[in-house]
Amino acid sequence: MSTRRGKSALYKHEFGSEEEHNGLLDVLLSLPCMVVVSGYWSSLYMARLQGWRSISFNAQTRSGKVAREFLWMNYPEPTALHDYRYLGSNFREREKINRQKKRWCMRLKKMSSLQRYALLSSIAELNDGAASP
């Protein structure tokens, strides 16, 4: 509750004490799977989840105000996306990338299949080289 602007309960089940949060963190730290935790900045979470990857971003609260939200993750940043439609950090960047993809597709359609295979082979070689130390 100490990390919130408003101090009233919002959920049916609330964690109001540091002991409850420590209990949750004990469980999360023991899990043998990928875990992500979302919340506001907390010295307890920063200390207990040290070594976890974290990011922060502005989010809108229920009252419509902007608050800094944090995500703590026990897994490394992915090297490949599962859905490339959302590539880019904002609308303009995604729009630019989508226009670029369309131009590439138009050029690829004009290539012979041998040229496309040669291009794919070059990309694979480039990716294999980037993965090696």
C-alpha positions in Angstrom: 0.0 0.0 0.0 2.9 2.3 0.6 3.7 2.5 -3.1 0.3 3.8 -4.1 -0.9 7.4 -4.2 -4.3 6.4 -3.0 -4.3 4.3 0.2 -7.8 2.7 -0.1 -8.2 -0.9 -1.1 -8.9 -1.5 -4.7 -9.0 -5.3 -5.0 -10.9 -8.1 -3.2 -7.6 -9.5 -1.9 -4.9 -6.9 -1.0 -1.4 -7.3 0.2 -1.1 -4.7 2.8 1.9 -5.8 4.8 5.6 -6.3 4.1 5.3 -9.9 5.4 2.7 -10.7 2.8 4.9 -9.3 0.0 8.0 -11.2 1.4 5.9 -14.4 1.4 5.0 -13.8 -2.3 8.6 -13.0 -3.2 9.8 -16.2 -1.5 7.4 -18.2 -3.7 8.3 -16.3 -6.9 12.0 -16.7 -6.2 11.6 -20.5 -5.8 9.7 -21.1 -9.0 11.5 -23.0 -11.8 9.7 -21.1 -14.6 9.7 -17.7 -16.2 8.1 -15.1 -13.9 7.1 -11.5 -14.5 5.9 -9.2 -11.7 4.2 -5.9 -12.3 3.9 -3.0 -9.8 5.1 0.4 -8.7 8.7 1.0 -7.6 9.4 -0.6 -4.3 12.7 -0.8 -2.4 11.6 -4.3 -1.1 11.1 -5.6 -4.6 14.2 -4.0 -6.0 16.3 -5.6 -3.2 14.6 -9.0 -3.2 14.5 -9.3 -7.1 18.1 -8.1 -7.5 19.6 -9.8 -10.5 16.2 -9.9 -12.3 15.8 -7.8 -15.4 13.5 -4.8 -14.9 12.0 -2.2 -17.1 9.7 0.8 -16.3 7.2 2.7 -18.3 4.4 5.3 -17.8 1.0 3.8 -17.2 -2.4 5.3 -16.6 -3.9 4.7 -13.1 -7.6 4.1 -12.5 -8.0 7.8 -11.7 -6.5 8.8 -15.1 -3.2 10.0 -13.7 0.2 8.9 -15.0 2.2 6.6 -12.8 5.6 4.8 -13.3 4.9 1.1 -13.6 7.7 -1.5 -13.2 8.1 -5.0 -14.5 10.6 -7.4 -12.9 11.5 -10.5 -15.0 13.6 -13.6 -14.1 14.4 -14.3 -17.7 16.7 -12.5 -20.2 15.4 -10.2 -22.9 14.3 -12.3 -25.9 16.5 -12.3 -29.0 13.5 -12.9 -31.3 9.9 -11.7 -31.2 7.0 -14.0 -31.4 4.9 -11.3 -33.1 6.6 -8.8 -35.4 3.5 -6.7 -35.9 4.5 -4.7 -32.8 8.1 -4.1 -33.7 9.1 -0.5 -32.8 8.8 1.5 -29.7 5.9 3.8 -30.8 3.3 4.2 -33.5 5.5 6.3 -35.8 8.4 3.8 -35.6 6.0 0.8 -36.3 4.5 2.7 -39.2 8.0 3.4 -40.7 9.0 -0.3 -40.3 5.7 -1.5 -41.9 6.2 0.8 -44.9 9.8 -0.5 -45.2 8.5 -4.1 -45.0 6.0 -3.4 -47.9 8.8 -2.0 -50.0 10.9 -5.1 -49.4 8.1 -7.4 -50.3 7.5 -5.5 -53.6 11.2 -5.9 -54.4 11.2 -9.6 -53.3 8.3 -10.4 -55.6 10.3 -9.0 -58.5 13.3 -11.3 -57.7 13.6 -14.8 -59.1 13.2 -17.6 -56.6 17.0 -18.3 -56.9 17.7 -14.7 -55.9 15.3 -15.0 -52.9 17.0 -18.2 -51.8 20.4 -16.5 -52.1 19.1 -13.6 -50.0 17.7 -16.0 -47.3 20.9 -17.8 -47.2 22.8 -14.6 -46.7 20.5 -13.6 -43.9 20.9 -17.0 -42.2 24.7 -16.7 -42.5 24.5 -13.2 -41.0 22.4 -14.5 -38.1 24.7 -17.4 -37.4 27.6 -15.1 -37.3 25.9 -12.8 -34.9 25.0 -15.7 -32.6 28.6 -16.9 -32.3 31.0 -15.2 -29.8 
